[in-house]
């Protein structure tokens, strides 16, 4: 497998590929009463915090009490749009206890042997990782996996994106503001 690992620095390509929706899979040993309880308590806390406006996060109604899809133990999914990803990630990072959480983007490539895949190469773990059975996932979808379009967030956002010119002005302003910060790296002059 020959994969180009050089990061893109083309502004338009980077903006076009920006991830708009994410999944957090909370793992628990389904036969361990303490972990099962902790996982459900975390789910209820996320639901309360969403109700109270801390962030937008949507736990899937179903809680998998047995292995499901690529997930080898009990789990449930929480969807988060890019608009509140940082808040959800921060909360789960600080409040997961001893539970493991798989974090992955939603793109057209759940798993693909020739490209980076969402569940394998584009994923991250909070806590210890678990081996996944990627054979249960489709290789590629023709459509972006929209979830909860009624929220008009993530891929369904109604907000217009910043223009390329606005992005360039923002970047130039940040560079200017950081020019006297001794600890800040400078952008290459190419």
N, C-alpha and C positions, 0 to 999 in steps of 0.2 A: 504494500500500500504506500503510495507516494503522496503525501499531504504537504501542501505549501504551508509552512508554519510562520512565514513572515507576516507580521501584523499589517493590516491595511492602514494607510494614513490619508486615503482619499475621503474628504469630508462627505461628499454625496453618498458614496458607498457605505460609509459608516452610519450615516443617518438612515439610509434605506434599510439597513440590516438591524437597526436598533430593536431590542426585545421589548415588547409592550405588555406581555403577560407571563406570569410565573406560577409554578406549583411548588408547594411545600408538602412533602409527604412525611407525616409524623408516624414513626415506627414504635411499636410496643410488642413485647412478648405476650401474645394473647392468653397464654396460660398462667401468666404472672399477674396475680390480682393487684399488686401495688403498681406495676407499670400500666395495666389496663385502666385503673382508677386515675393515675396521673395523666394519662393521655386524654381521657374524657374531661378531666378538670381543666386541662389546657385548652381543649376545644371550647368548653363553656366560657372560659375567660376571654378567648378570642371573640366569641359571639357577643358577649357583654360589651367588650371594648369597641367592637364595630358599631353596636347600637348606640354607644355613648360618643361616637365620633372620633375615636383615636386613630382609626385607619379604615380602609376598605379591604376586607378579607372575607372570602366566602368559603367556609368549609363545605365540602360536598355532603349531602344529606346522609349518605351511606358511610358507615364505619365498617371496615373489613376486619372481621374477627378471625379470619383465616388468610393465608397467602392469596393474593389476587394479582393477576397480571404479572408484571415483572417483580413485584414486591414479595420477598420471601417470608415475611411475618405479618402480624396484624398491623394495619395502617389506616390512615385516612388522609384525605387531600384537602389542602387549603389553597384556593386560587387567590392571587393578588395581582392587581394591575401595576404597571410601572409607576403610576402616580403615587402609590403608597408602599411600594416594595421596601424601601428603606425602613419605614416605620414598622412594618410587619417583621422584616428580618431582624431588626433590633430587638423587638419584643420577644420573638422566639429565641433569639440568641441568649437573652438574659433570663428567660423563664422556662426553658425546656427541661430543666432538672436533669435526670439521667436518660432522657429519651433521645434517640437519634432522629435527625431530620434530613431528608434528601431534598435539596433545592435544585430545580432545573427550569430552564426557560421553555416557553411554548413556541415552537417554530414548526415548519413543515417537516422537519427531520427528527422524529422521535428516536430513530436508530437508523444508521446507514453505514455499511462497512467501508465506504469510500470517502465519507465526509465526517466531520465532527457531529456527533449525535447529542441530542438534548439530555438523555438519561445517562450517558456514559462520559463523554468528553466535555460537555458544557455544564456539567452538574457540580455541585459542591455538597459537602456534608457538614452538619453541625453535630458533633459527637462522632462515635465510631461508625464506619461505613459497613454496609451489608452487600453481599454479592447479589446482583440483579439477574433475572432471567430475561434477557433482551429478545429472545426468540418469540416472545408473546406480543411484541410491538410491530406495527407496520413500518416498512422502510421509509416511506415518504407519503405525505398527503399533498394533494393538489391545492388545498386551501389552507389558509392560516387558521389555526384552531381557536376560533372566537368562542369565548365563554361569557355568559351574562351580558349580552349586548344591550339589554335594557338599562344597564348602568352607564353606558356611554363613556366607558373608561377603557384603557388598554388599546387593543386593536380597533375597538368600536368608538374611540374618542371622537367627540364632535369638535374639540378644540383644534384650531388651525396650528400646524407646527410652525416653529420659528423659521424664518427664511434663511437661506444660506448667508446672505449679507448680514442679517442680524446675528447669526452665529459667529461670523467672522469678527464683527464689531465687539461682541461679548468676549471672544478669545483675546483680541488685541487689548481690551480694557483690563482683563485679568493679568495678562503679561505685564502691562504697564504698572498695575498696582503692586505686583510682586517683585518688580525690579530691584527694590531696596531690601527685600527679605533675604537675609543671608542663607537661610536653610532651604529656600525654594529652588528647585532645579529650573534651569532656563530651557525654553523650547529651542530645538536646533534652528539655525538661521537659513536652512536650505530654502 
